[in-house]
């Protein structure tokens, strides 16, 4: 009963109505799974914070978990999920949301990979920024790369980075080649003009 009172008090403190859950079932599972008051408080704080995140995060929450935004608090209070798993899953959602803010699809598989690289959000943002500057490689004339390869190659060294680098070099060489032709043509036209005066 003390535990239930504490749970109710913490939910109330963060403005989460207790009737949003099967309260008795929730508290019983929390007790069974040894979720301490401190862990519970941290989870509810995370849930309250997540509720203030932008629409991009909420869209990725729905896409990655299959839950509606109304189940956001339930996601954080899931007694079957360890704190470690909870933090990992939230980090994956945040990674997908950050990717989407840079204009990429932000699919779960890639967001999971990005989270598992160990890059913090600042490092991920730098990678997405690099990728956004090379977005032209996704289509158009010359060498192209997939979005997946572009993002992976912008984040880490390795095979994907090599593919991106080669695509950039191929595009630059094509541009230099075309510029050379244009200069040659201008030179020829200039010589002809000079010879006919």
C-alpha positions as CSV (number, residue, x, y, z in Angstrom):
1,X,0.0,0.0,0.0
2,X,2.9,2.3,0.7
3,X,4.3,1.6,-2.7
4,X,0.9,2.3,-4.3
5,X,0.7,5.6,-2.4
6,X,4.2,6.5,-3.6
7,X,3.4,5.6,-7.2
8,X,0.1,7.6,-7.1
9,X,2.0,10.6,-5.6
10,X,4.7,10.6,-8.2
11,X,2.2,10.3,-11.1
12,X,0.3,13.2,-9.6
13,X,3.5,15.2,-9.3
14,X,4.1,14.9,-13.0
15,X,0.5,15.5,-14.0
16,X,0.0,11.9,-15.2
17,X,-3.5,10.6,-14.1
18,X,-3.4,7.3,-12.3
19,X,-6.5,6.2,-14.2
20,X,-4.3,6.2,-17.4
21,X,-3.3,2.7,-16.3
22,X,-4.7,-0.4,-14.7
23,X,-3.2,1.0,-11.5
24,X,-3.3,-2.1,-9.3
25,X,-1.9,-4.3,-12.1
26,X,0.9,-1.7,-12.8
27,X,2.0,-1.4,-9.1
28,X,1.9,-5.2,-8.6
29,X,4.2,-5.7,-11.7
30,X,6.5,-2.9,-10.5
31,X,6.8,-4.6,-7.1
32,X,7.3,-8.0,-8.6
33,X,10.1,-6.7,-10.9
34,X,11.8,-4.9,-8.1
35,X,11.5,-1.4,-9.6
36,X,12.6,0.8,-6.8
37,X,11.0,4.2,-5.9
38,X,14.1,5.9,-7.3
39,X,13.9,4.0,-10.7
40,X,10.2,4.7,-10.8
41,X,10.7,8.4,-10.2
42,X,13.4,8.6,-12.9
43,X,11.1,6.8,-15.4
44,X,8.2,9.1,-14.7
45,X,10.5,12.1,-15.1
46,X,11.6,10.8,-18.4
47,X,7.9,10.2,-19.5
48,X,7.0,13.8,-18.5
49,X,10.0,15.2,-20.4
50,X,9.2,13.1,-23.5
51,X,5.7,14.4,-23.5
52,X,7.2,17.9,-24.2
53,X,9.3,16.7,-27.1
54,X,8.4,17.9,-30.6
55,X,6.1,16.2,-33.1
56,X,9.0,14.5,-34.9
57,X,9.8,12.6,-31.7
58,X,6.2,11.6,-31.2
59,X,5.9,10.5,-34.8
60,X,8.9,8.3,-34.4
61,X,7.6,7.0,-31.1
62,X,4.4,5.8,-32.9
63,X,6.4,4.4,-35.9
64,X,9.0,2.5,-33.8
65,X,6.8,1.2,-31.0
66,X,3.5,0.8,-32.7
67,X,1.9,2.7,-29.8
68,X,-0.2,5.8,-30.0
69,X,1.1,9.0,-28.3
70,X,-1.5,8.4,-25.5
71,X,0.6,5.4,-24.4
72,X,3.8,7.4,-24.0
73,X,3.7,7.2,-20.2
74,X,2.9,3.5,-20.3
75,X,6.0,3.0,-22.5
76,X,8.2,4.5,-19.8
77,X,6.5,2.7,-16.9
78,X,6.5,-0.7,-18.6
79,X,7.5,-2.9,-15.6
80,X,8.7,-5.7,-18.0
81,X,11.4,-3.4,-19.5
82,X,14.6,-2.9,-17.6
83,X,16.0,0.6,-17.2
84,X,18.8,-0.2,-19.5
85,X,16.4,-1.4,-22.2
86,X,14.2,1.7,-21.7
87,X,17.2,4.1,-22.1
88,X,18.3,2.2,-25.2
89,X,14.8,2.3,-26.8
90,X,14.4,6.0,-26.1
91,X,17.8,6.7,-27.6
92,X,16.8,4.9,-30.8
93,X,13.6,6.9,-31.0
94,X,15.6,10.1,-30.4
95,X,18.1,9.1,-33.1
96,X,15.3,8.5,-35.7
97,X,13.7,11.8,-34.8
98,X,17.0,13.7,-35.2
99,X,17.6,12.0,-38.5
100,X,14.1,13.0,-39.7
101,X,14.7,16.7,-38.6
102,X,17.6,16.7,-41.2
103,X,15.1,15.6,-43.8
104,X,16.0,11.9,-43.9
105,X,13.5,9.0,-43.5
106,X,15.0,8.0,-40.1
107,X,14.0,4.3,-40.3
108,X,14.3,2.2,-37.2
109,X,17.0,-0.1,-38.4
110,X,19.3,2.8,-39.2
111,X,18.4,4.7,-36.1
112,X,19.3,1.5,-34.1
113,X,22.6,1.2,-35.9
114,X,23.4,4.9,-35.3
115,X,22.6,4.5,-31.6
116,X,24.8,1.5,-31.4
117,X,27.8,3.3,-32.9
118,X,28.2,5.0,-29.5
119,X,27.9,8.5,-31.0
120,X,26.1,10.9,-28.7
121,X,23.4,13.2,-30.1
122,X,26.0,15.9,-30.9
123,X,28.0,13.4,-32.9
124,X,24.9,12.1,-34.6
125,X,23.9,15.6,-35.5
126,X,27.3,16.3,-37.1
127,X,26.9,13.1,-39.1
128,X,23.5,14.1,-40.3
129,X,24.7,17.6,-41.1
130,X,27.5,16.1,-43.3
131,X,25.0,13.8,-45.0
132,X,22.6,16.7,-45.6
133,X,25.4,18.7,-47.4
134,X,25.9,15.7,-49.7
135,X,22.2,15.0,-50.3
136,X,22.8,15.6,-54.0
137,X,24.4,12.2,-54.2
138,X,21.0,10.6,-53.7
139,X,20.1,11.4,-57.3
140,X,20.9,13.3,-60.4
141,X,23.7,12.8,-62.9
142,X,26.8,10.9,-62.0
143,X,27.5,8.5,-59.2
144,X,24.7,8.1,-56.6
145,X,24.5,6.4,-53.2
146,X,21.5,5.2,-51.1
147,X,20.3,7.2,-48.2
148,X,21.4,4.4,-45.9
149,X,25.0,4.4,-47.3
150,X,25.1,8.2,-47.2
151,X,24.2,8.3,-43.5
152,X,26.4,5.4,-42.5
153,X,29.3,6.8,-44.5
154,X,28.8,10.3,-42.9
155,X,28.9,8.8,-39.4
156,X,31.7,6.3,-39.5
157,X,34.8,5.3,-41.4
158,X,34.5,2.1,-43.3
159,X,33.1,0.6,-46.5
160,X,30.1,3.1,-46.7
161,X,32.4,6.1,-46.1
162,X,34.6,4.8,-49.0
163,X,31.6,4.5,-51.3
164,X,30.5,8.1,-50.4
165,X,34.0,9.4,-50.9
166,X,34.3,7.8,-54.3
167,X,30.9,9.1,-55.4
168,X,32.0,12.7,-54.4
169,X,35.3,12.3,-56.3
170,X,33.5,11.0,-59.4
171,X,31.1,13.9,-59.4
172,X,34.0,16.4,-58.9
173,X,36.0,14.8,-61.7
174,X,32.9,15.0,-64.0
175,X,32.5,18.6,-63.1
176,X,36.1,19.4,-63.7
177,X,36.0,17.6,-67.0
178,X,33.0,19.5,-68.2
179,X,34.5,22.7,-67.1
180,X,37.6,22.0,-69.1
181,X,35.6,21.3,-72.2
182,X,33.7,24.5,-71.7
183,X,37.0,26.4,-71.3
184,X,38.4,24.8,-74.4
185,X,35.4,25.7,-76.4
186,X,35.5,29.3,-75.3
187,X,39.2,29.4,-76.2
188,X,38.5,28.0,-79.7
189,X,35.7,30.5,-80.2
190,X,38.0,33.3,-79.0
191,X,40.7,32.3,-81.5
192,X,38.3,32.0,-84.4
193,X,36.9,35.4,-83.5
194,X,40.4,36.9,-83.4
195,X,41.4,35.3,-86.7
196,X,38.3,36.6,-88.6
197,X,38.6,40.2,-87.5
